[in-house]
Amino acid sequence: MIPTVVDDLPLGDVAPGQVFVIRNHESRYLTHTFHKYAGKFIPQIPRWAMRRHLERNEGRLVLDPFVGSGTTLVECLLDGQRGVGIDVDPLARLICKVKTTLLPQQELARLPETIEARLRAVKRGTHKPQIATIAHWFNDKAIRDLSAIRAVVEEYRDKPDLFDFLLICFSAVVRRASNADNQTMKTYVSHTHHKTPEPAKPLFLNTVRDYATRMVKLGELVSEKGSATVLDNADARSLPKVWSAANLPKVDLAITSPPYIKSVDYIYNQMAELFWIGETWDLETQSKQNQFKLRYIGTDRPNSAPVPPVDRLPGSVRKYVKEVAETSPFLADVMIRYFGDMLAHFDGMRKILRSHAHYVLVVGDSTLAGVAVPTHELLSDCAVVAGFSAQQTFAYEIRNKHMRFPRAGRGGEVHHDWVIDLTTTSKATNGRERRGRSEGGRRQPS
Ligand SMILES: C[S@@+](CC[C@H](N)C(=O)[O-])C[C@H]1O[C@@H](n2cnc3c(N)ncnc32)[C@H](O)[C@@H]1O
């Protein structure tokens, strides 16, 4: 289909499978730029979903169950909704919290100057990664400077929100000050592209200045009813349990970009940062980090847990699993786990969503063992098994490269992302009695 160029995604119904190019795709505003994070989606998507399904400044409960660095929650603040986020990744939760926690303007205004003075005064710190390979990742000057910065950040321990803000400023400069390549998400030292690490102290100071300015601007634009909360230690596979523990009312709208099958290793991407701040979550060494990776949906870590039964998975998923299994039984197992986990997620989401509420997902397709897997169709089919129906499905082209990381190579090149707009209208099934493919694009009466 020929793409349609638009300023903003249309709020009305669109033809099934329509592809859009969003001209007005500026994504780097306010606190959206805080910290790198793999798979950030463009803020235009949550903004579009809220405009389509809610009234501005309604204070409705909006959930992002895979909130990542918090794009949805920043948009909730701006749109005047009550945003709640869930993520297994502790660094993601902290980035999200910092991006959405307003700090007193006066405090922000004097912060850069105070930090500059402290950086001049503090020459050494005591904190240093306890890893045998430290010299591989950081040169001596970087270690000394990062250690001194960490000591300055520690001085703010008794002001938790300010401390978290500075910890994220610190984490945001670690990669650039390290020997690890800046161009890829994965943490590795390239032997072909020599890198000169950037001096950590000026980098940190500039980051504090930039983030503080952005935070002040966000504070001026937050809508009256906007709020943002990140739940601690919650897993998107057990939403009803999480919801009753948090004692929250039913969800008015859910918006997310779920993990991909085997394409992003969040812990590996954050390894350099975790060496410096990971002790906060008991994740400061590689062995602890490797163990933690099993918690992520879509992980391709060898897993000793039994592969779940496929009975409830839709026929379309089973067909692709069979195709992938011909070349890679291992990846076929990864797929079964992924779609099984996502089905459990949809089951739970259906229980905590209000009746006829919407669930908007952004999904990229991938290539596994040479097989082009239409993940968006398969997820839509899983959602139908859990009692959703697809109201509309369309795609947009990714033009804003700095917000995304190419999934070329093993994860497959992704040219555009799909938006699936689901509603809760039918009952969950056992997977065999469902009526064919989801009705992408056909509007259900609500
Ligand atoms: C594509 S990213 C979301 C990015 C987000 N939209 C943003 O703009 O930053 C998917 C997220 O799912 C999270 N995730 C993976 N498994 C999870 C689980 N079992 N429960 C909750 N979150 C999970 C990952 O940590 C990751 O942050």
The ligand as a Gaussian input file, in Angstrom:
#p B3LYP/6-31G(d) Opt

LIG

0 1
 C        9.779000      -1.913000      23.636000
 S       10.162000      -1.629000      25.324000
 C        9.063000      -0.334000      25.780000
 C        9.638000       1.021000      25.473000
 C        8.732000       2.185000      25.839000
 N        7.557000       2.251000      24.995000
 C        9.480000       3.499000      25.742000
 O        9.048000       4.389000      25.002000
 O       10.539000       3.621000      26.386000
 C        9.489000      -3.049000      26.075000
 C        9.664000      -3.117000      27.588000
 O        9.085000      -4.317000      28.082000
 C        9.755000      -4.632000      29.296000
 N        9.422000      -5.993000      29.720000
 C        9.918000      -7.166000      29.269000
 N        9.365000      -8.199000      29.936000
 C        8.482000      -7.670000      30.828000
 C        7.584000      -8.225000      31.799000
 N        7.524000      -9.542000      32.008000
 N        6.808000      -7.372000      32.520000
 C        6.890000      -6.016000      32.340000
 N        7.748000      -5.445000      31.458000
 C        8.518000      -6.261000      30.703000
 C       11.203000      -4.385000      28.952000
 O       11.979000      -4.199000      30.116000
 C       11.106000      -3.128000      28.095000
 O       11.310000      -1.978000      28.854000

